[in-house]
Amino acid sequence: MEEEDLAPVLSAEANASMGLPRKKSTFDLEEATEAILKYKGVFELTSMRKVAEREKQFSEQEQKLRARMIKVRHKIAVISGKGGVGKSTVAVNLAVAFAMHGHAEHIGILDADIHGPSIPRMLGLTGQRLQVGPPGAFPASGTLGIKVVSMDFLLPDENAPVIWRGPLKMTAIRQFLSDIVWGELDILLIDLPPGTGDEPLSIAQLLPEMDGVVIVTIPSKVSQVVVKKSVTFARQLGMPIIGVIENMSGFICPHCGKKSDIFESGGGHKIAEELNIAFLGSIPIDQEICEDADRGEPFIVEHPNSAASKSFMEIVKKIEDFLRQKAKK
């Protein structure tokens, strides 16, 4: 026997010589197996309880979500294939246009861009916080009684980043829909981040009754290519496409009135024809749109007679027509 093989035996004999109980010189497989199975059983039971608790929580949230959303007549997502097309600016001005078109106090905006919320700043609501009461959290109230919920209201300051993976974003959006006391709304606009990632997918899954999506693009060919992905995304998830809006469609000089196509023109209309979807309208570039957004003053309220404001109002009429026709089906 090797020296290492003698160690357990010597240890046992030494204990016996000192009147101590003998140590087992071999590993007790039966006892170890029993201990492992016992631990496994406790672990599985604990895991099952956690899963059951989580499922119960999700079920309760789902019931609350349905109860909240049944009070919202129409739900519309505003999406874009890429960033930089002015999607959030369009969403804000569409909300204001709806409010001015007979829906004041009954319009809501969910800023579902978790990482880059910008709706509060455009509506002059930066720094506000959601008020919480027994029924739940209440949206902030902006121009013409527009109700707004945004991740921006939950951050310590505007420089704080949100570093989250997909599941956390899904949970946040679910809570924005289920835990917020939206009340009676005619229209809830959901401003989604660019692309076809977690947030758009979450909204599609949580709101299968979505009335439709509005796709924002600019006239450039690069944007046209990416818009096709948004259309395919919406169709694959069964979300009706209300139509395409071409933003930044030409610049009208405030001095001479001449129009210049900075990003070309007609791209949105061309895409709509190719994909057999409605073209809702074109919104020209207006310097005041950017300046008003930075000041937190809705452009349409400040400049109701501008060409861009008139375009927004015409687009709202077309969306209302779509909703009426959809209700008849």
N, C-alpha and C positions, 0 to 999 in steps of 0.2 A: 504493500500500500504506500502511496505517496504521502508526504507530510501533510498536504492539504486535506487528504482523505481522512486522516486520523484526528483532525481538529474537533469535529463534532463528537466523536467517541470519547476523546480525552476530556472534553468539556463536560460530558455527561458523567464520566467516572469521577471527575474532580468534584462535581456537585454532590455525588452520592457519598464520597468520602467525608464531606463536610456536613452531611446530614441534610442537605438541600434536595429538593425534588429534582429528579432527573429532567433535563431538557430533552425535548424530542429531537432525535438526530436526523429525522427525515421530514420533508415538507408535507403537510396534511392537505392533500388535494381536495378531499371531500369538504373539509371545513372552509377552505378558501373559496370553493365553488358556491357553497351555501351563502357565504358572506357577499360574494359578488351578485348572486341572484337576489339577495335581500336588498342590496343597494340599488340594483337595477329596477326592482319593483317599486321602491320608494321614488326613484328618479322618474320612472314612467308615470306613476300616479301623480306626482307633482306636475309633470309636463302636461298630462291630460287635464288637470285642473286649470292650468294656465291657458291652455287652448280653449277650454270651455268658457273661461272668463272672458277671453278675447273675443270669441264668437258671440257671446252674450252682449258685449260692448258694441261690436259691429252691428248686431241686430237692432239694438236700441238706437244707435246712430242712424241706421237705415230707416227706421220708423219715424224718427224725428225729421230726417231729411225729406221723406215723402210728405210729412205733415206740413213742413215749411214750404216746400215747392208747389204744393197743390194750390197755394194762395197766389202763385205767380202765373199769370195767364200765358205769357210767352217768354221763352228763353232763347237768346240768340248769342252765338259765339262769334267773336271778331278775330280772325286768324290771318296769318301771312306766311308765305313760304320762307322768307328771309327777313332779317332785321334791317332797319334803316329806311323803311317805306312809309313811316308815319302812321303805323297802325293804331297806337294808343291815342294819338291826336285825333284820328278819325273816330275812334270809339267814344271819346269824350264829347266831341262835337255832334255825333249822332245822338248821344244821350240828351244833350241840351236841345237839339232839334226836335226830338220826340217830346220832351217836356214842354216846349213852346207850341207844339202841335196838338195840344189838348190833353197831355199826360202829366202835367205838373204834379209833383208830390207822389207820383206812381211809377217812377223810373228808378232802376237800381243799376249799379255797375259793380261787378266783382273783378277786382284787379288780380287775376290769377297768375301774374308774372311774379313768382316767388322770389327770384333772384334780382330782378330789376324793376320793382314797382315804381310807377311814375304817375299814375292817375291822381293821387292826392295833390301833388304839386300843381298839376294842370287845373285843378278845381279849387286851388287856394286852401287846401285842407292839411298842408304839411304841419306836423307837430301835434295833430289831434290824436286822441286815444279812443278806443272802443269802450263805451260805457256798458257795464255788466249789471244785470238785475236778475231776479228770480226766474224770469222766462228764458234768459240767455243773454248774449251780447247784442248790443244794438249798433247798427251802422252809423257812420258819421253822416251828417246831412250837409249837402252842398247847394249850389245854385239851383233855384227853382225846386228845392226839396229833393234833389237827386240823392239817393242813398248809396253810400260808398263803403266798401270793405276792401282792405288792402293789407298786405304783409307790412307795409310801411308803418301802419298804426301800432304794430307790435314790437318794432325795433327800438333800441335805446336811443339811437340817433341815425341820421340819414347816411352816415358813412359806414354803419355796421353791415358787414356782408352776411348773407345766409348761405352757409356751407352745408347743404343737405343732399342726400341721395334720393332716388326715386320714391321709396316707400314713405319717407317723411313728408315729401311734397304731396303725395296722394292723401295722407292723413290730414294735412293742413287744409287741402281743398275740400275734403269731406266735411271737416269741421266748419269751414266757412259757409257751407251750404246747410248743415244740420244744426249748428249751434247759434247761428246768427238769426235774430228776430227780424226777418225781412219785411214781414207784414204783407198787406195787399199790394201787389205790383201789377201794372199792365205789362211791363217789359223788363226783363233782367238781361243786361248786356254783359257778356263775359269776355274780358280782354285777356287773350291768351298770348304767351310768349311765342316768338317766331319758331317755325319748324313743326315737326311732328313727333315731339318727345313726350315726356312724362305728363306734363300738365294737360295738353290737349287730349291725350289718351284717357287721363283720369276723368276729365269732364264728360267725355263720350260714354264712359262706363257708368258714371254716377247719375247722368241725366240722359237716359235712353229716349226720353220724350222730347229732346231738344227740337225746337221748331226749325232750326237751320243755322247755317254759318254764312257770314259775310267775309269774303276774301279780299284783302287789300293788297294792291300791287302798285308799281310805278311803271312808266312806259318802257323802260330799258329792256333789252333782250335778255339780259342776265336774270332779271326779275321774272320775266315771262316763263323762262325755263323752270324756275323753282316753283312758280305758282301751280304748275301742273302736278307737282307732288302733293300740294295741299288739296287739290281737287280729288286726286286719287285717294288720299288719306280719308277725306270726308265720305267719299263713296264707299270705300271698303268698310267703314264703321257705320254705315247706314244713316249718316247725318245729311239731311236735305241741304242743298246748296242754294241759298237765296240769290246770290249773284256776286259779281266782281265790281270793286270800286277802283278806279284808276286815280291814285293820288299823285300830286306834284305834276299834274298834266299841263305843262306849259306855264310860262311866266308872263303876266300882263303888266307892262310897264306902267307905273302909277302916273308918270309924267306925259307920255305920248299915247298910251293906250295900245301900243303894238305888242303882239303876242310873240314870245320866243320859246321854242320847244327845247328847253335845256336838256331834258332826258328823252328826246324824241317825243312822239305822241301816237296815240292809237293802239298801243300795246295791249292794254286791258280789253279793249273792244275786240281786238284780233283773237286773243286767248278765249274770250267768251264765245265767239263764233266757232272756233276750232273744237272746243269742248262741249258745245251745245248747252251752255248755261247763260243765265241772264246777265246783261251788262247794266249795272245800276246807275253809273254816271262817272263823270270826271270832275276832279277838284283841282283847280289851278293853284300854282304856288302863290302864296300871299305872305309877304314879310310879317304882316300883323298877326298871322296865325302863330308863328313862333314866339313873337314878343308877348302876345297875350297869354300863351301857355306858360311862359317863364314867370309871368306876373300872377298866375293863378286866376286869370279872368277869361271865361269862355269867349272864344272868338265870335261866335254867332250872336251872342248878347251884345257885345261891343260894336259889331259891324254887321248888322242885319241886312243891309242893302248891298253888301259886296258880292262879287260873282261867286266866290267860294261858299258864302253863306246860302245863297240861293241854290247852289248845287246840293248842299247838305239837305236842305228842305225838300228838294225834289227827290232825292234818294230816300228820305224817310217816307215819302208818299208811296214810292214803289215797294218798300219793305212792308208797309201797312197793307197794300194791295195783295202782296204775296201771302200775308198772314190771314187775310180774309178769304182768299181762295183756298188756302189749306184747310181752314175751318169748315168749309162747305163739303170737303171730300169725305 
